[in-house]
Amino acid sequence: MRDGDLLDDVVARLWTVRERLGSRVFRAAAKGALNGMAAAILEEAERRAGQRAPDGIVVRLPLGAARRRPVRREK
């Protein structure tokens, strides 16, 4: 199977999902396909760079904009 055939299959499958199941499911499927491609690309890039994916649990730290800002009281 050629690369072009795979691309045609993905596009055809997504179009069929849109026609049969509607826009909401189509968008979810398209986002899932894009996330899958991103994961494969990242894995390959890390492999080429000689790095490993992190083991264990990744803890998200709060972002600056998400932190609560101190409340200033007027005197």
Predicted model as a PDB file, atoms N, CA, C, CB and O in Angstrom, pLDDT in the B-factor column:
MODEL        1                                                                  
ATOM      1  N   MET A   1       0.843  -1.174   0.000  1.00 72.00           N  
ATOM      2  CA  MET A   1       0.000   0.000   0.000  1.00 72.00           C  
ATOM      3  C   MET A   1       0.893   1.243   0.000  1.00 72.00           C  
ATOM      4  CB  MET A   1      -0.962  -0.005   1.222  1.00 72.00           C  
ATOM      5  O   MET A   1       1.857   1.330   0.760  1.00 72.00           O  
ATOM      6  N   ARG A   2       0.564   2.171  -0.838  1.00 84.00           N  
ATOM      7  CA  ARG A   2       1.338   3.413  -0.940  1.00 84.00           C  
ATOM      8  C   ARG A   2       0.850   4.448   0.075  1.00 84.00           C  
ATOM      9  CB  ARG A   2       1.246   3.986  -2.367  1.00 84.00           C  
ATOM     10  O   ARG A   2      -0.247   4.339   0.622  1.00 84.00           O  
ATOM     11  N   ASP A   3       1.692   5.450   0.308  1.00 82.00           N  
ATOM     12  CA  ASP A   3       1.339   6.518   1.241  1.00 82.00           C  
ATOM     13  C   ASP A   3       0.074   7.250   0.797  1.00 82.00           C  
ATOM     14  CB  ASP A   3       2.497   7.508   1.375  1.00 82.00           C  
ATOM     15  O   ASP A   3      -0.784   7.578   1.616  1.00 82.00           O  
ATOM     16  N   GLY A   4      -0.030   7.498  -0.490  1.00 83.00           N  
ATOM     17  CA  GLY A   4      -1.210   8.187  -1.016  1.00 83.00           C  
ATOM     18  C   GLY A   4      -2.484   7.407  -0.770  1.00 83.00           C  
ATOM     19  O   GLY A   4      -3.535   7.992  -0.509  1.00 83.00           O  
ATOM     20  N   ASP A   5      -2.397   6.080  -0.852  1.00 90.00           N  
ATOM     21  CA  ASP A   5      -3.568   5.237  -0.591  1.00 90.00           C  
ATOM     22  C   ASP A   5      -4.007   5.358   0.865  1.00 90.00           C  
ATOM     23  CB  ASP A   5      -3.262   3.766  -0.933  1.00 90.00           C  
ATOM     24  O   ASP A   5      -5.203   5.416   1.153  1.00 90.00           O  
ATOM     25  N   LEU A   6      -3.043   5.396   1.782  1.00 89.00           N  
ATOM     26  CA  LEU A   6      -3.384   5.548   3.195  1.00 89.00           C  
ATOM     27  C   LEU A   6      -4.064   6.878   3.459  1.00 89.00           C  
ATOM     28  CB  LEU A   6      -2.138   5.422   4.059  1.00 89.00           C  
ATOM     29  O   LEU A   6      -5.044   6.948   4.200  1.00 89.00           O  
ATOM     30  N   LEU A   7      -3.541   7.934   2.849  1.00 90.00           N  
ATOM     31  CA  LEU A   7      -4.149   9.252   3.012  1.00 90.00           C  
ATOM     32  C   LEU A   7      -5.578   9.258   2.463  1.00 90.00           C  
ATOM     33  CB  LEU A   7      -3.301  10.330   2.306  1.00 90.00           C  
ATOM     34  O   LEU A   7      -6.485   9.802   3.092  1.00 90.00           O  
ATOM     35  N   ASP A   8      -5.773   8.653   1.296  1.00 92.00           N  
ATOM     36  CA  ASP A   8      -7.115   8.555   0.720  1.00 92.00           C  
ATOM     37  C   ASP A   8      -8.057   7.806   1.650  1.00 92.00           C  
ATOM     38  CB  ASP A   8      -7.063   7.860  -0.642  1.00 92.00           C  
ATOM     39  O   ASP A   8      -9.212   8.201   1.811  1.00 92.00           O  
ATOM     40  N   ASP A   9      -7.574   6.725   2.265  1.00 94.00           N  
ATOM     41  CA  ASP A   9      -8.399   5.942   3.185  1.00 94.00           C  
ATOM     42  C   ASP A   9      -8.811   6.755   4.402  1.00 94.00           C  
ATOM     43  CB  ASP A   9      -7.653   4.694   3.628  1.00 94.00           C  
ATOM     44  O   ASP A   9      -9.960   6.682   4.839  1.00 94.00           O  
ATOM     45  N   VAL A  10      -7.882   7.529   4.952  1.00 92.00           N  
ATOM     46  CA  VAL A  10      -8.196   8.352   6.123  1.00 92.00           C  
ATOM     47  C   VAL A  10      -9.241   9.406   5.773  1.00 92.00           C  
ATOM     48  CB  VAL A  10      -6.922   9.027   6.669  1.00 92.00           C  
ATOM     49  O   VAL A  10     -10.216   9.587   6.502  1.00 92.00           O  
ATOM     50  N   VAL A  11      -9.038  10.090   4.672  1.00 93.00           N  
ATOM     51  CA  VAL A  11      -9.981  11.134   4.258  1.00 93.00           C  
ATOM     52  C   VAL A  11     -11.355  10.525   3.964  1.00 93.00           C  
ATOM     53  CB  VAL A  11      -9.448  11.888   3.012  1.00 93.00           C  
ATOM     54  O   VAL A  11     -12.375  11.088   4.362  1.00 93.00           O  
ATOM     55  N   ALA A  12     -11.390   9.398   3.281  1.00 95.00           N  
ATOM     56  CA  ALA A  12     -12.665   8.749   2.961  1.00 95.00           C  
ATOM     57  C   ALA A  12     -13.384   8.303   4.235  1.00 95.00           C  
ATOM     58  CB  ALA A  12     -12.434   7.541   2.032  1.00 95.00           C  
ATOM     59  O   ALA A  12     -14.601   8.448   4.353  1.00 95.00           O  
ATOM     60  N   ARG A  13     -12.627   7.764   5.178  1.00 95.00           N  
ATOM     61  CA  ARG A  13     -13.241   7.314   6.429  1.00 95.00           C  
ATOM     62  C   ARG A  13     -13.811   8.489   7.208  1.00 95.00           C  
ATOM     63  CB  ARG A  13     -12.220   6.561   7.289  1.00 95.00           C  
ATOM     64  O   ARG A  13     -14.919   8.406   7.740  1.00 95.00           O  
ATOM     65  N   LEU A  14     -13.056   9.587   7.278  1.00 95.00           N  
ATOM     66  CA  LEU A  14     -13.552  10.766   7.980  1.00 95.00           C  
ATOM     67  C   LEU A  14     -14.792  11.339   7.296  1.00 95.00           C  
ATOM     68  CB  LEU A  14     -12.459  11.831   8.063  1.00 95.00           C  
ATOM     69  O   LEU A  14     -15.732  11.762   7.969  1.00 95.00           O  
ATOM     70  N   TRP A  15     -14.799  11.353   5.986  1.00 95.00           N  
ATOM     71  CA  TRP A  15     -15.962  11.882   5.258  1.00 95.00           C  
ATOM     72  C   TRP A  15     -17.186  11.005   5.496  1.00 95.00           C  
ATOM     73  CB  TRP A  15     -15.663  11.975   3.745  1.00 95.00           C  
ATOM     74  O   TRP A  15     -18.296  11.516   5.645  1.00 95.00           O  
ATOM     75  N   THR A  16     -16.993   9.695   5.533  1.00 96.00           N  
ATOM     76  CA  THR A  16     -18.096   8.777   5.807  1.00 96.00           C  
ATOM     77  C   THR A  16     -18.646   8.998   7.213  1.00 96.00           C  
ATOM     78  CB  THR A  16     -17.636   7.320   5.639  1.00 96.00           C  
ATOM     79  O   THR A  16     -19.860   8.981   7.417  1.00 96.00           O  
ATOM     80  N   VAL A  17     -17.767   9.203   8.168  1.00 95.00           N  
ATOM     81  CA  VAL A  17     -18.196   9.489   9.540  1.00 95.00           C  
ATOM     82  C   VAL A  17     -19.039  10.754   9.566  1.00 95.00           C  
ATOM     83  CB  VAL A  17     -16.977   9.635  10.482  1.00 95.00           C  
ATOM     84  O   VAL A  17     -20.081  10.799  10.219  1.00 95.00           O  
ATOM     85  N   ARG A  18     -18.590  11.776   8.858  1.00 96.00           N  
ATOM     86  CA  ARG A  18     -19.340  13.040   8.826  1.00 96.00           C  
ATOM     87  C   ARG A  18     -20.723  12.841   8.229  1.00 96.00           C  
ATOM     88  CB  ARG A  18     -18.574  14.099   8.024  1.00 96.00           C  
ATOM     89  O   ARG A  18     -21.710  13.337   8.772  1.00 96.00           O  
ATOM     90  N   GLU A  19     -20.804  12.127   7.128  1.00 96.00           N  
ATOM     91  CA  GLU A  19     -22.093  11.922   6.462  1.00 96.00           C  
ATOM     92  C   GLU A  19     -23.046  11.080   7.294  1.00 96.00           C  
ATOM     93  CB  GLU A  19     -21.883  11.265   5.116  1.00 96.00           C  
ATOM     94  O   GLU A  19     -24.241  11.370   7.353  1.00 96.00           O  
ATOM     95  N   ARG A  20     -22.525  10.037   7.938  1.00 97.00           N  
ATOM     96  CA  ARG A  20     -23.401   9.099   8.647  1.00 97.00           C  
ATOM     97  C   ARG A  20     -23.667   9.477  10.105  1.00 97.00           C  
ATOM     98  CB  ARG A  20     -22.802   7.728   8.598  1.00 97.00           C  
ATOM     99  O   ARG A  20     -24.749   9.211  10.628  1.00 97.00           O  
ATOM    100  N   LEU A  21     -22.690  10.091  10.755  1.00 96.00           N  
ATOM    101  CA  LEU A  21     -22.821  10.325  12.191  1.00 96.00           C  
ATOM    102  C   LEU A  21     -22.885  11.793  12.580  1.00 96.00           C  
ATOM    103  CB  LEU A  21     -21.685   9.689  12.901  1.00 96.00           C  
ATOM    104  O   LEU A  21     -23.153  12.124  13.735  1.00 96.00           O  
ATOM    105  N   GLY A  22     -22.641  12.670  11.619  1.00 95.00           N  
ATOM    106  CA  GLY A  22     -22.791  14.094  11.895  1.00 95.00           C  
ATOM    107  C   GLY A  22     -21.489  14.809  12.195  1.00 95.00           C  
ATOM    108  O   GLY A  22     -20.424  14.209  12.341  1.00 95.00           O  
ATOM    109  N   SER A  23     -21.632  16.121  12.278  1.00 95.00           N  
ATOM    110  CA  SER A  23     -20.488  17.009  12.429  1.00 95.00           C  
ATOM    111  C   SER A  23     -19.766  16.835  13.763  1.00 95.00           C  
ATOM    112  CB  SER A  23     -20.934  18.433  12.284  1.00 95.00           C  
ATOM    113  O   SER A  23     -18.536  16.870  13.807  1.00 95.00           O  
ATOM    114  N   ARG A  24     -20.511  16.650  14.843  1.00 96.00           N  
ATOM    115  CA  ARG A  24     -19.894  16.530  16.161  1.00 96.00           C  
ATOM    116  C   ARG A  24     -18.967  15.324  16.234  1.00 96.00           C  
ATOM    117  CB  ARG A  24     -20.966  16.429  17.239  1.00 96.00           C  
ATOM    118  O   ARG A  24     -17.845  15.430  16.729  1.00 96.00           O  
ATOM    119  N   VAL A  25     -19.429  14.184  15.747  1.00 95.00           N  
ATOM    120  CA  VAL A  25     -18.604  12.970  15.761  1.00 95.00           C  
ATOM    121  C   VAL A  25     -17.448  13.100  14.780  1.00 95.00           C  
ATOM    122  CB  VAL A  25     -19.453  11.729  15.418  1.00 95.00           C  
ATOM    123  O   VAL A  25     -16.347  12.621  15.052  1.00 95.00           O  
ATOM    124  N   PHE A  26     -17.689  13.744  13.641  1.00 95.00           N  
ATOM    125  CA  PHE A  26     -16.625  13.975  12.667  1.00 95.00           C  
ATOM    126  C   PHE A  26     -15.492  14.786  13.284  1.00 95.00           C  
ATOM    127  CB  PHE A  26     -17.176  14.694  11.430  1.00 95.00           C  
ATOM    128  O   PHE A  26     -14.321  14.436  13.135  1.00 95.00           O  
ATOM    129  N   ARG A  27     -15.845  15.886  13.989  1.00 95.00           N  
ATOM    130  CA  ARG A  27     -14.814  16.721  14.605  1.00 95.00           C  
ATOM    131  C   ARG A  27     -14.018  15.939  15.650  1.00 95.00           C  
ATOM    132  CB  ARG A  27     -15.447  17.962  15.247  1.00 95.00           C  
ATOM    133  O   ARG A  27     -12.799  16.082  15.743  1.00 95.00           O  
ATOM    134  N   ALA A  28     -14.705  15.119  16.429  1.00 95.00           N  
ATOM    135  CA  ALA A  28     -14.011  14.304  17.434  1.00 95.00           C  
ATOM    136  C   ALA A  28     -13.080  13.296  16.756  1.00 95.00           C  
ATOM    137  CB  ALA A  28     -15.032  13.566  18.337  1.00 95.00           C  
ATOM    138  O   ALA A  28     -11.960  13.079  17.220  1.00 95.00           O  
ATOM    139  N   ALA A  29     -13.531  12.688  15.673  1.00 94.00           N  
ATOM    140  CA  ALA A  29     -12.692  11.720  14.950  1.00 94.00           C  
ATOM    141  C   ALA A  29     -11.501  12.403  14.293  1.00 94.00           C  
ATOM    142  CB  ALA A  29     -13.517  10.982  13.888  1.00 94.00           C  
ATOM    143  O   ALA A  29     -10.393  11.866  14.310  1.00 94.00           O  
ATOM    144  N   ALA A  30     -11.716  13.574  13.718  1.00 94.00           N  
ATOM    145  CA  ALA A  30     -10.620  14.309  13.074  1.00 94.00           C  
ATOM    146  C   ALA A  30      -9.584  14.738  14.108  1.00 94.00           C  
ATOM    147  CB  ALA A  30     -11.161  15.544  12.320  1.00 94.00           C  
ATOM    148  O   ALA A  30      -8.383  14.623  13.866  1.00 94.00           O  
ATOM    149  N   LYS A  31     -10.042  15.232  15.262  1.00 94.00           N  
ATOM    150  CA  LYS A  31      -9.105  15.610  16.322  1.00 94.00           C  
ATOM    151  C   LYS A  31      -8.327  14.389  16.814  1.00 94.00           C  
ATOM    152  CB  LYS A  31      -9.856  16.272  17.495  1.00 94.00           C  
ATOM    153  O   LYS A  31      -7.127  14.477  17.078  1.00 94.00           O  
ATOM    154  N   GLY A  32      -9.011  13.257  16.935  1.00 94.00           N  
ATOM    155  CA  GLY A  32      -8.336  12.028  17.344  1.00 94.00           C  
ATOM    156  C   GLY A  32      -7.273  11.606  16.337  1.00 94.00           C  
ATOM    157  O   GLY A  32      -6.186  11.169  16.716  1.00 94.00           O  
ATOM    158  N   ALA A  33      -7.591  11.737  15.057  1.00 93.00           N  
ATOM    159  CA  ALA A  33      -6.619  11.392  14.017  1.00 93.00           C  
ATOM    160  C   ALA A  33      -5.411  12.327  14.069  1.00 93.00           C  
ATOM    161  CB  ALA A  33      -7.275  11.453  12.626  1.00 93.00           C  
ATOM    162  O   ALA A  33      -4.273  11.881  13.927  1.00 93.00           O  
ATOM    163  N   LEU A  34      -5.657  13.616  14.272  1.00 93.00           N  
ATOM    164  CA  LEU A  34      -4.551  14.569  14.372  1.00 93.00           C  
ATOM    165  C   LEU A  34      -3.692  14.298  15.604  1.00 93.00           C  
ATOM    166  CB  LEU A  34      -5.088  16.000  14.414  1.00 93.00           C  
ATOM    167  O   LEU A  34      -2.466  14.393  15.540  1.00 93.00           O  
ATOM    168  N   ASN A  35      -4.325  13.962  16.718  1.00 92.00           N  
ATOM    169  CA  ASN A  35      -3.570  13.630  17.932  1.00 92.00           C  
ATOM    170  C   ASN A  35      -2.732  12.368  17.734  1.00 92.00           C  
ATOM    171  CB  ASN A  35      -4.526  13.444  19.121  1.00 92.00           C  
ATOM    172  O   ASN A  35      -1.603  12.287  18.220  1.00 92.00           O  
ATOM    173  N   GLY A  36      -3.279  11.391  17.026  1.00 92.00           N  
ATOM    174  CA  GLY A  36      -2.527  10.177  16.731  1.00 92.00           C  
ATOM    175  C   GLY A  36      -1.309  10.456  15.867  1.00 92.00           C  
ATOM    176  O   GLY A  36      -0.235   9.900  16.095  1.00 92.00           O  
ATOM    177  N   MET A  37      -1.481  11.322  14.873  1.00 92.00           N  
ATOM    178  CA  MET A  37      -0.341  11.693  14.033  1.00 92.00           C  
ATOM    179  C   MET A  37       0.709  12.434  14.846  1.00 92.00           C  
ATOM    180  CB  MET A  37      -0.801  12.558  12.852  1.00 92.00           C  
ATOM    181  O   MET A  37       1.905  12.185  14.693  1.00 92.00           O  
ATOM    182  N   ALA A  38       0.271  13.340  15.707  1.00 91.00           N  
ATOM    183  CA  ALA A  38       1.216  14.099  16.526  1.00 91.00           C  
ATOM    184  C   ALA A  38       2.004  13.171  17.447  1.00 91.00           C  
ATOM    185  CB  ALA A  38       0.477  15.163  17.353  1.00 91.00           C  
ATOM    186  O   ALA A  38       3.207  13.357  17.631  1.00 91.00           O  
ATOM    187  N   ALA A  39       1.341  12.180  18.024  1.00 90.00           N  
ATOM    188  CA  ALA A  39       2.022  11.237  18.909  1.00 90.00           C  
ATOM    189  C   ALA A  39       3.062  10.420  18.142  1.00 90.00           C  
ATOM    190  CB  ALA A  39       1.004  10.302  19.579  1.00 90.00           C  
ATOM    191  O   ALA A  39       4.165  10.196  18.641  1.00 90.00           O  
ATOM    192  N   ALA A  40       2.719   9.979  16.939  1.00 91.00           N  
ATOM    193  CA  ALA A  40       3.665   9.214  16.121  1.00 91.00           C  
ATOM    194  C   ALA A  40       4.863  10.067  15.716  1.00 91.00           C  
ATOM    195  CB  ALA A  40       2.967   8.667  14.871  1.00 91.00           C  
ATOM    196  O   ALA A  40       5.998   9.590  15.718  1.00 91.00           O  
ATOM    197  N   ILE A  41       4.613  11.320  15.372  1.00 91.00           N  
ATOM    198  CA  ILE A  41       5.698  12.232  14.976  1.00 91.00           C  
ATOM    199  C   ILE A  41       6.613  12.505  16.158  1.00 91.00           C  
ATOM    200  CB  ILE A  41       5.128  13.560  14.427  1.00 91.00           C  
ATOM    201  O   ILE A  41       7.835  12.484  16.008  1.00 91.00           O  
ATOM    202  N   LEU A  42       6.043  12.762  17.331  1.00 88.00           N  
ATOM    203  CA  LEU A  42       6.849  13.021  18.522  1.00 88.00           C  
ATOM    204  C   LEU A  42       7.694  11.802  18.891  1.00 88.00           C  
ATOM    205  CB  LEU A  42       5.949  13.414  19.700  1.00 88.00           C  
ATOM    206  O   LEU A  42       8.870  11.934  19.231  1.00 88.00           O  
ATOM    207  N   GLU A  43       7.092  10.623  18.822  1.00 87.00           N  
ATOM    208  CA  GLU A  43       7.824   9.393  19.127  1.00 87.00           C  
ATOM    209  C   GLU A  43       9.019   9.211  18.187  1.00 87.00           C  
ATOM    210  CB  GLU A  43       6.888   8.180  19.031  1.00 87.00           C  
ATOM    211  O   GLU A  43      10.112   8.850  18.622  1.00 87.00           O  
ATOM    212  N   GLU A  44       8.800   9.460  16.912  1.00 89.00           N  
ATOM    213  CA  GLU A  44       9.887   9.322  15.935  1.00 89.00           C  
ATOM    214  C   GLU A  44      10.970  10.378  16.161  1.00 89.00           C  
ATOM    215  CB  GLU A  44       9.335   9.431  14.502  1.00 89.00           C  
ATOM    216  O   GLU A  44      12.160  10.079  16.066  1.00 89.00           O  
ATOM    217  N   ALA A  45      10.559  11.605  16.458  1.00 88.00           N  
ATOM    218  CA  ALA A  45      11.536  12.667  16.703  1.00 88.00           C  
ATOM    219  C   ALA A  45      12.387  12.347  17.933  1.00 88.00           C  
ATOM    220  CB  ALA A  45      10.824  14.023  16.885  1.00 88.00           C  
ATOM    221  O   ALA A  45      13.599  12.562  17.921  1.00 88.00           O  
ATOM    222  N   GLU A  46      11.762  11.838  18.984  1.00 83.00           N  
ATOM    223  CA  GLU A  46      12.512  11.460  20.182  1.00 83.00           C  
ATOM    224  C   GLU A  46      13.445  10.283  19.897  1.00 83.00           C  
ATOM    225  CB  GLU A  46      11.551  11.106  21.324  1.00 83.00           C  
ATOM    226  O   GLU A  46      14.565  10.234  20.406  1.00 83.00           O  
ATOM    227  N   ARG A  47      12.980   9.346  19.090  1.00 84.00           N  
ATOM    228  CA  ARG A  47      13.829   8.207  18.736  1.00 84.00           C  
ATOM    229  C   ARG A  47      15.060   8.679  17.977  1.00 84.00           C  
ATOM    230  CB  ARG A  47      13.046   7.184  17.894  1.00 84.00           C  
ATOM    231  O   ARG A  47      16.174   8.227  18.241  1.00 84.00           O  
ATOM    232  N   ARG A  48      14.850   9.591  17.033  1.00 84.00           N  
ATOM    233  CA  ARG A  48      15.982  10.106  16.248  1.00 84.00           C  
ATOM    234  C   ARG A  48      16.941  10.927  17.098  1.00 84.00           C  
ATOM    235  CB  ARG A  48      15.475  10.955  15.089  1.00 84.00           C  
ATOM    236  O   ARG A  48      18.143  10.960  16.837  1.00 84.00           O  
ATOM    237  N   ALA A  49      16.404  11.585  18.113  1.00 83.00           N  
ATOM    238  CA  ALA A  49      17.248  12.396  18.987  1.00 83.00           C  
ATOM    239  C   ALA A  49      17.911  11.553  20.072  1.00 83.00           C  
ATOM    240  CB  ALA A  49      16.427  13.508  19.624  1.00 83.00           C  
ATOM    241  O   ALA A  49      18.747  12.056  20.823  1.00 83.00           O  
ATOM    242  N   GLY A  50      17.549  10.289  20.158  1.00 80.00           N  
ATOM    243  CA  GLY A  50      18.132   9.404  21.156  1.00 80.00           C  
ATOM    244  C   GLY A  50      17.574   9.615  22.543  1.00 80.00           C  
ATOM    245  O   GLY A  50      18.219   9.268  23.533  1.00 80.00           O  
ATOM    246  N   GLN A  51      16.383  10.179  22.628  1.00 66.00           N  
ATOM    247  CA  GLN A  51      15.762  10.416  23.917  1.00 66.00           C  
ATOM    248  C   GLN A  51      14.656   9.410  24.146  1.00 66.00           C  
ATOM    249  CB  GLN A  51      15.221  11.841  24.009  1.00 66.00           C  
ATOM    250  O   GLN A  51      14.118   8.813  23.213  1.00 66.00           O  
ATOM    251  N   ARG A  52      14.333   9.243  25.413  1.00 65.00           N  
ATOM    252  CA  ARG A  52      13.220   8.367  25.773  1.00 65.00           C  
ATOM    253  C   ARG A  52      12.066   9.218  26.271  1.00 65.00           C  
ATOM    254  CB  ARG A  52      13.644   7.329  26.850  1.00 65.00           C  
ATOM    255  O   ARG A  52      12.254  10.340  26.741  1.00 65.00           O  
ATOM    256  N   ALA A  53      10.894   8.672  26.159  1.00 60.00           N  
ATOM    257  CA  ALA A  53       9.731   9.335  26.732  1.00 60.00           C  
ATOM    258  C   ALA A  53       9.822   9.237  28.251  1.00 60.00           C  
ATOM    259  CB  ALA A  53       8.402   8.705  26.204  1.00 60.00           C  
ATOM    260  O   ALA A  53      10.375   8.267  28.769  1.00 60.00           O  
ATOM    261  N   PRO A  54       9.289  10.222  28.976  1.00 64.00           N  
ATOM    262  CA  PRO A  54       9.379  10.177  30.436  1.00 64.00           C  
ATOM    263  C   PRO A  54       8.614   8.993  31.013  1.00 64.00           C  
ATOM    264  CB  PRO A  54       8.853  11.472  31.036  1.00 64.00           C  
ATOM    265  O   PRO A  54       7.536   8.638  30.537  1.00 64.00           O  
ATOM    266  N   ASP A  55       9.196   8.389  32.049  1.00 69.00           N  
ATOM    267  CA  ASP A  55       8.529   7.294  32.744  1.00 69.00           C  
ATOM    268  C   ASP A  55       7.730   7.856  33.910  1.00 69.00           C  
ATOM    269  CB  ASP A  55       9.554   6.238  33.235  1.00 69.00           C  
ATOM    270  O   ASP A  55       8.061   8.914  34.445  1.00 69.00           O  
ATOM    271  N   GLY A  56       6.701   7.159  34.295  1.00 70.00           N  
ATOM    272  CA  GLY A  56       5.951   7.546  35.484  1.00 70.00           C  
ATOM    273  C   GLY A  56       4.890   8.586  35.202  1.00 70.00           C  
ATOM    274  O   GLY A  56       4.421   8.742  34.074  1.00 70.00           O  
ATOM    275  N   ILE A  57       4.533   9.277  36.236  1.00 74.00           N  
ATOM    276  CA  ILE A  57       3.446  10.248  36.172  1.00 74.00           C  
ATOM    277  C   ILE A  57       4.018  11.640  35.907  1.00 74.00           C  
ATOM    278  CB  ILE A  57       2.618  10.237  37.484  1.00 74.00           C  
ATOM    279  O   ILE A  57       5.020  12.039  36.500  1.00 74.00           O  
ATOM    280  N   VAL A  58       3.373  12.353  35.023  1.00 68.00           N  
ATOM    281  CA  VAL A  58       3.762  13.726  34.735  1.00 68.00           C  
ATOM    282  C   VAL A  58       2.823  14.633  35.516  1.00 68.00           C  
ATOM    283  CB  VAL A  58       3.713  14.036  33.194  1.00 68.00           C  
ATOM    284  O   VAL A  58       1.604  14.548  35.373  1.00 68.00           O  
ATOM    285  N   VAL A  59       3.395  15.496  36.337  1.00 68.00           N  
ATOM    286  CA  VAL A  59       2.599  16.406  37.160  1.00 68.00           C  
ATOM    287  C   VAL A  59       2.595  17.770  36.494  1.00 68.00           C  
ATOM    288  CB  VAL A  59       3.156  16.496  38.619  1.00 68.00           C  
ATOM    289  O   VAL A  59       3.649  18.346  36.223  1.00 68.00           O  
ATOM    290  N   ARG A  60       1.404  18.279  36.234  1.00 69.00           N  
ATOM    291  CA  ARG A  60       1.292  19.606  35.624  1.00 69.00           C  
ATOM    292  C   ARG A  60       1.464  20.675  36.696  1.00 69.00           C  
ATOM    293  CB  ARG A  60      -0.074  19.774  34.901  1.00 69.00           C  
ATOM    294  O   ARG A  60       0.869  20.600  37.771  1.00 69.00           O  
ATOM    295  N   LEU A  61       2.275  21.653  36.388  1.00 69.00           N  
ATOM    296  CA  LEU A  61       2.452  22.783  37.283  1.00 69.00           C  
ATOM    297  C   LEU A  61       1.536  23.908  36.850  1.00 69.00           C  
ATOM    298  CB  LEU A  61       3.921  23.250  37.307  1.00 69.00           C  
ATOM    299  O   LEU A  61       1.242  24.043  35.662  1.00 69.00           O  
ATOM    300  N   PRO A  62       1.075  24.723  37.800  1.00 68.00           N  
ATOM    301  CA  PRO A  62       0.161  25.807  37.421  1.00 68.00           C  
ATOM    302  C   PRO A  62       0.870  26.827  36.542  1.00 68.00           C  
ATOM    303  CB  PRO A  62      -0.411  26.495  38.672  1.00 68.00           C  
ATOM    304  O   PRO A  62       2.051  27.122  36.729  1.00 68.00           O  
ATOM    305  N   LEU A  63       0.134  27.351  35.593  1.00 67.00           N  
ATOM    306  CA  LEU A  63       0.659  28.392  34.729  1.00 67.00           C  
ATOM    307  C   LEU A  63       0.497  29.746  35.407  1.00 67.00           C  
ATOM    308  CB  LEU A  63      -0.048  28.378  33.359  1.00 67.00           C  
ATOM    309  O   LEU A  63      -0.354  29.909  36.281  1.00 67.00           O  
ATOM    310  N   GLY A  64       1.307  30.706  35.009  1.00 64.00           N  
ATOM    311  CA  GLY A  64       1.231  32.029  35.611  1.00 64.00           C  
ATOM    312  C   GLY A  64      -0.149  32.646  35.518  1.00 64.00           C  
ATOM    313  O   GLY A  64      -0.623  33.244  36.485  1.00 64.00           O  
ATOM    314  N   ALA A  65      -0.807  32.513  34.372  1.00 57.00           N  
ATOM    315  CA  ALA A  65      -2.129  33.111  34.191  1.00 57.00           C  
ATOM    316  C   ALA A  65      -3.184  32.380  35.001  1.00 57.00           C  
ATOM    317  CB  ALA A  65      -2.514  33.111  32.719  1.00 57.00           C  
ATOM    318  O   ALA A  65      -4.226  32.953  35.319  1.00 57.00           O  
ATOM    319  N   ALA A  66      -2.928  31.124  35.337  1.00 50.00           N  
ATOM    320  CA  ALA A  66      -3.913  30.344  36.067  1.00 50.00           C  
ATOM    321  C   ALA A  66      -3.816  30.562  37.577  1.00 50.00           C  
ATOM    322  CB  ALA A  66      -3.745  28.876  35.746  1.00 50.00           C  
ATOM    323  O   ALA A  66      -4.729  30.191  38.315  1.00 50.00           O  
ATOM    324  N   ARG A  67      -2.728  31.153  38.034  1.00 54.00           N  
ATOM    325  CA  ARG A  67      -2.569  31.397  39.465  1.00 54.00           C  
ATOM    326  C   ARG A  67      -3.510  32.486  39.931  1.00 54.00           C  
ATOM    327  CB  ARG A  67      -1.127  31.774  39.791  1.00 54.00           C  
ATOM    328  O   ARG A  67      -3.853  33.406  39.189  1.00 54.00           O  
ATOM    329  N   ARG A  68      -3.904  32.359  41.144  1.00 57.00           N  
ATOM    330  CA  ARG A  68      -4.779  33.372  41.718  1.00 57.00           C  
ATOM    331  C   ARG A  68      -3.974  34.636  41.995  1.00 57.00           C  
ATOM    332  CB  ARG A  68      -5.453  32.853  43.014  1.00 57.00           C  
ATOM    333  O   ARG A  68      -2.896  34.581  42.587  1.00 57.00           O  
ATOM    334  N   ARG A  69      -4.496  35.745  41.573  1.00 60.00           N  
ATOM    335  CA  ARG A  69      -3.820  37.014  41.792  1.00 60.00           C  
ATOM    336  C   ARG A  69      -4.194  37.553  43.173  1.00 60.00           C  
ATOM    337  CB  ARG A  69      -4.186  38.035  40.681  1.00 60.00           C  
ATOM    338  O   ARG A  69      -5.343  37.426  43.596  1.00 60.00           O  
ATOM    339  N   PRO A  70      -3.239  38.149  43.873  1.00 61.00           N  
ATOM    340  CA  PRO A  70      -3.564  38.670  45.209  1.00 61.00           C  
ATOM    341  C   PRO A  70      -4.579  39.785  45.132  1.00 61.00           C  
ATOM    342  CB  PRO A  70      -2.309  39.168  45.911  1.00 61.00           C  
ATOM    343  O   PRO A  70      -4.553  40.610  44.218  1.00 61.00           O  
ATOM    344  N   VAL A  71      -5.464  39.800  46.094  1.00 60.00           N  
ATOM    345  CA  VAL A  71      -6.504  40.819  46.152  1.00 60.00           C  
ATOM    346  C   VAL A  71      -5.951  41.999  46.932  1.00 60.00           C  
ATOM    347  CB  VAL A  71      -7.817  40.268  46.806  1.00 60.00           C  
ATOM    348  O   VAL A  71      -5.458  41.833  48.048  1.00 60.00           O  
ATOM    349  N   ARG A  72      -6.031  43.183  46.354  1.00 67.00           N  
ATOM    350  CA  ARG A  72      -5.566  44.395  47.030  1.00 67.00           C  
ATOM    351  C   ARG A  72      -6.745  45.076  47.698  1.00 67.00           C  
ATOM    352  CB  ARG A  72      -4.868  45.361  46.036  1.00 67.00           C  
ATOM    353  O   ARG A  72      -7.771  45.348  47.075  1.00 67.00           O  
ATOM    354  N   ARG A  73      -6.574  45.334  48.943  1.00 68.00           N  
ATOM    355  CA  ARG A  73      -7.632  46.005  49.687  1.00 68.00           C  
ATOM    356  C   ARG A  73      -7.334  47.495  49.788  1.00 68.00           C  
ATOM    357  CB  ARG A  73      -7.788  45.389  51.091  1.00 68.00           C  
ATOM    358  O   ARG A  73      -6.210  47.896  50.093  1.00 68.00           O  
ATOM    359  N   GLU A  74      -8.328  48.288  49.535  1.00 69.00           N  
ATOM    360  CA  GLU A  74      -8.161  49.732  49.627  1.00 69.00           C  
ATOM    361  C   GLU A  74      -8.339  50.162  51.069  1.00 69.00           C  
ATOM    362  CB  GLU A  74      -9.160  50.469  48.707  1.00 69.00           C  
ATOM    363  O   GLU A  74      -9.182  49.620  51.783  1.00 69.00           O  
ATOM    364  N   LYS A  75      -7.541  51.144  51.505  1.00 60.00           N  
ATOM    365  CA  LYS A  75      -7.626  51.641  52.890  1.00 60.00           C  
ATOM    366  C   LYS A  75      -8.435  52.895  52.964  1.00 60.00           C  
ATOM    367  CB  LYS A  75      -6.246  51.896  53.465  1.00 60.00           C  
ATOM    368  O   LYS A  75      -8.613  53.453  54.047  1.00 60.00           O  
TER     369      LYS A  75                                                      
ENDMDL                                                                          
END                                                                             
